[in-house]
Amino acid sequence: MRRYLAPLAIGLVGAAILIWLGVWQLQRLEWKEAILEEIDQRIAADPVPLPATPDPEQDRFLPVEVSGRTDPRELHVLVSTRQLGAGFRIITGFTTEEGRRILLDRGFVAADRKDAGRPAATLMITGNLHWPDERDRYTPENDPATNYWYAREVDVMADELGTEPILVIARMSSGSDASITPLPVDSSGIPNDHLGYAVTWFGLALVWLGMTALQLWRISRGDRRSADGKG
C-alpha cells in the first residue's frame, strides 16, 4: 500500500495546483471583461471639449469633439484590418478653432490611395483620445523619408508634424473625404486570453490525473505479477 501513497499524493497535489490556476484565470477573465465593458462605455460616452492638458493615463479613450482644419501634409501608417484589408491610416496635423495643433487619425485608405491628393479640409470631429502602444521588438522602424510608418508613436509623430503630443482618433466627421474610412477606437485590440489560459490549466490537470492513474495502474499490475510469481 505504501507504494501507492507517494504517486497518489503527487498526483492529487499537482492536479489541485493546476485546477487552482485554472480557477484563478477564470477570475481574471471576469475582472478583464469588467474592465473592457468599462472601456467600451467610456469610448461611447458623450463627447466633451478637448482638455487643456490631457493625461495619457486618465484621459485614454476620452471621447472629445473638436472643430478645425487639417494640414495637407500626412503621415501614412501601415495597417491591416479584417474588414478592409491592407492599407494605411491617415495621420495629419489638425489646427483647432482655438488655435491648438494636435494630431488627427482620420482613418483608413486602401494602398492604392496612399498618395492620392487630399487637400486641407475644415472638419468637425467626434473621436477619442488615444496614446497607442504599437511598438515591440518585431516592429520595423518608421521611415519618414518614404512616409512609411509602422507604429503610431504620438511623441514622434507630433515632432514630425509640429503638434502637441495629442492624438484624436476620428469616429465621425462632417465634411470628410469619402475615400477615408474611420477606424474608431474600440476594445477589440486589448488582449483577453484568460479563457484560453484557463482551458489550458484545466486540460493539464486532466492530463496530470491521467498520468497519475496510469502510474497507479502500473504499480498495481506489478504487484499482481509479483503475487502470481510467488503463487
N, C-alpha and C positions, 0 to 999 in steps of 0.2 A: 504493500500500500504506500510505503514511503516513496517509492519510485514515481508515483503519480503526483505527489504533493508539489514538487518544485515546478514541473512544466505547467500544472494546473494553475498555480499561483501566478506564475509569469504570464500565462495566457489571460487570466482574468484581470490582472492589474493593467497589462498592456492594452487590452480591449477597453477597459474603463477609461484610461487616459485618452485613447483615440475617440471614444464616444463623447467624452467631455469636450474635446477640441471641436468636434462637430457641433455640439450644442452651443458652444461659445461663438462659432461662426454664424449660427442661426440668430443669436442675439445681436451680433454685429450687423447682420443683414437687416434686422428690424430697425436698428439705430441708423444705418445708412439710408434706408428707404424713407425714414422720417426726415432726414437732412435733405434728401433730394426733393421731397414734397415741399419742404420749406423753401428751397431754392426756386422750384417751379412757381410757387405762389409769389415769391419776390419778383421774379422775372416778369410775370404777367400783371403786376400791380399797376395802379395808375401812375403815369409818369410825373416827375417833378422837374423843376428847373435845374440846370447844371449847377452842382455845388461849387462854391468858390475854391475850395481845396479838397478835392475828392481823395479819400483814403483807399489804397488798393485792397485793404482787407475789409474794412467796414462797408465800403461802397461797391464792392464787387457785385455785379449783376443789377445794380440800381437802375430802375427804369427812368429815363430822362427824356425831355423834349427840348430840342434846340432848333433854332432857325438861323440861316446864314447862307454862305456861298462857298462852293467847293473851289479848290485850286484846279487848274488844268493839268498840273503835274500829278502823276500817280505812282504808287508802288504796287507791284504785281506779286502776290503771294500764291505760290503753287498750292492747290488744294484738290482733293478728290472726294466727291460725295456719292452716296449710293443712288440718289435720285437723278443727279445731273451729270455724273461722270467727272472726268478730269477737266480742270480749268484753273482760273485764277481769281483770288479775292482782289477787289479793287480798293486800295487804301489811298486816301487823299487828305491833304490838309483842308481844314474847314474853318472859315472865319465866321464867328457867330455875330449876331446883330449887336452884341455888346462889345465886339472888337476882340474877343479872345480867339486864339488859334489853337485848335485841337485836331486830333486825328479822327477820321471818319472811315469806317469799314462799310462801303456802300453795298457790297455783296459780290455775287459770282458772275463771271462771264466765261463763255467757252473759250478753249485755247485759241481758236481762230479769230477771236475778237479781242485778244490781248492788246494789240497795238492799234485798235480802232480809235479814231479821234473822238474824244469825249470832252467837249468844251466845258468851261466853268458854268455852273448852274446854281440858281438860287433855290434852296430846298427847305422844307420843314421836316425835321427828322424826329421820329419816335424810335427810341432804341434803348440799349442797355450799356452801362459802363462795364468794361472788362479789361483785365490785365492777363492775357492768355499766357500759359506756361507750356510752350510747344517745343522747346528745345531739349534734346537729350544727346547722348554721345553719338547717336546714329544720324542726327540731323545735319545735312550739309550746311556749309557756311553760306550765308547770304551773299549774293553777287550784285551789289548796287550798279556796277558798271554796265551789266546787261539787263538790269532790272528784273532779276530772278531772286525772289525771296522765299525762304523755306520755313520761316517761323515769324510770327507776329510778336516781335520784341518791342514793346511800346517805347522804351527809352531810346533804342537805336533808331526806330522809325521817326520818333519825334526830332531827334538830332538831324536826321536826313532831310526832313521837311520843314524844320524850323517852327515846331509847335510845342505846346505844353505836352507833357507825357500823360495824356488822357486820350483814351480810345473809346469812341461810341460805336457800337455795332448796330447798324440800322435794322429796325424791324419793319417800319413803314416809313414811306417818304412821299411827299407831294412834289410833283414836278420832276420826278426822277427819270432817268434814262430807262426806257422799257427793256433794253437789252441786258440790264443788270438785274439779277435775281437776288433779293436779300437773302442772306444766310444768318438769320437771327440767332441769338444766344439761346441755348437750351441745356438741359442737364444730361443729355444723352452721352456726351463725351466724358462724363465723370465716371471713373471705374466703379463698378459694383459687382465684384466677383465672389462675394461671401457665400452665395448659394452653391457655387461650384466648389469652393473650398470645403463647405460642409459635406457635400456629397462625397468628396474625396476622403475626408476623415472617416465618415461612416463606412465607406467601402473598404478602407484599410482595416477598420475594426472587424468587419466580416471576414476579411482575409486572415487576420490575426487569429480569430476564433477558429476558423477552418484549419489553419496550421496547427493550432493547439489540439484540436480534435484528432488530427492526423497523427500527431506525436503521441497522444494518449493511446490511440488505436495501435500504433506500432509497439508501444510498451506492453499493452495487453496481449498482442499477438506473440511477442517474445516470451511473455510469462506462460502462455498456453503451450508454446513449443517446449519450454523448459519442463513444464509439468508432464507433457506427453513423453518426453525423453526419459524422465525419471520413472514413469509408469512402465 
